[in-house]
Amino acid sequence: MSYSYPIDETYWSKEEIIDVVNFYSMVEQAYEASVKQDELLLAYTRFKQIVPSKSEEKQLCGQFEKESGYSCYRTVKQARSAASGEKINMK
């Protein structure tokens, strides 16, 4: 991994930063191996509690995709259409 996660250290608490990084990490995991649908959606729900604005979500996830090549949007979309407990694999 030769990129950094887009985070807002100015406004987010240490716990919120950890939760956002966890979400980005799960998106990475979905591309590099697989991740459980339930765990990914739980991480996304927490991410949305921290980043409730759709425009800020698009901005942060856009930066993440630009740096990593991994799409938060496509990963969450696939997780939402998958059955509970199913593994999400974006390869």
C-alpha positions in Angstrom: 0.0 0.0 0.0 1.7 3.2 -1.2 -1.1 5.6 -0.6 -2.8 7.3 2.4 -6.4 7.2 3.5 -8.3 10.5 3.1 -9.2 11.5 6.7 -10.2 14.7 8.4 -8.0 15.0 11.5 -9.3 18.5 12.2 -12.9 17.5 13.0 -12.8 13.8 13.7 -12.0 12.2 17.0 -9.4 9.4 17.3 -12.2 6.8 17.5 -13.9 8.2 14.4 -10.6 8.2 12.4 -10.1 4.5 13.4 -13.7 3.7 12.3 -13.2 5.5 8.9 -9.9 3.7 8.4 -11.6 0.4 9.2 -14.2 1.1 6.5 -11.5 1.9 3.9 -9.6 -1.2 5.0 -12.7 -3.4 4.4 -13.1 -2.0 0.9 -9.4 -2.9 0.3 -10.0 -6.3 1.7 -13.0 -6.8 -0.7 -10.7 -6.2 -3.6 -7.6 -8.1 -2.4 -9.3 -11.1 -0.9 -12.9 -11.1 0.4 -14.9 -9.6 3.2 -18.2 -10.6 4.9 -21.2 -8.7 3.7 -22.5 -8.0 7.2 -19.2 -6.6 8.4 -18.7 -4.4 5.4 -22.2 -2.9 5.8 -21.7 -2.4 9.5 -18.4 -0.5 8.8 -20.3 1.5 6.1 -23.1 2.4 8.6 -20.5 3.7 11.1 -18.7 5.6 8.3 -22.0 7.3 7.4 -22.5 8.3 11.1 -19.2 10.1 10.9 -19.7 11.4 7.3 -23.4 12.0 7.0 -23.1 14.4 4.0 -23.4 12.7 0.6 -21.1 15.3 -1.0 -18.4 14.8 1.6 -18.8 11.0 1.2 -18.3 11.3 -2.6 -15.3 13.6 -2.0 -13.6 11.2 0.5 -14.4 8.0 -1.4 -13.4 9.7 -4.7 -10.0 10.6 -3.2 -9.7 7.0 -1.9 -10.5 5.5 -5.3 -8.1 7.9 -7.0 -5.2 6.9 -4.8 -6.0 3.2 -4.4 -8.1 2.2 -7.4 -10.7 0.7 -5.1 -14.3 2.0 -5.3 -16.3 2.4 -2.1 -19.4 2.9 -4.1 -19.2 -0.3 -6.1 -18.2 -2.3 -3.1 -21.1 -1.1 -0.9 -23.5 -1.5 -3.9 -22.4 -5.2 -4.3 -22.7 -5.7 -0.5 -26.2 -4.3 -0.5 -27.3 -6.7 -3.2 -25.7 -9.7 -1.6 -27.3 -12.1 0.8 -26.5 -11.8 4.5 -23.3 -13.5 5.5 -22.2 -13.8 1.9 -18.5 -13.0 1.1 -17.9 -9.9 -1.1 -15.1 -10.2 -3.6 -14.4 -7.4 -6.0 -11.7 -9.1 -8.0 
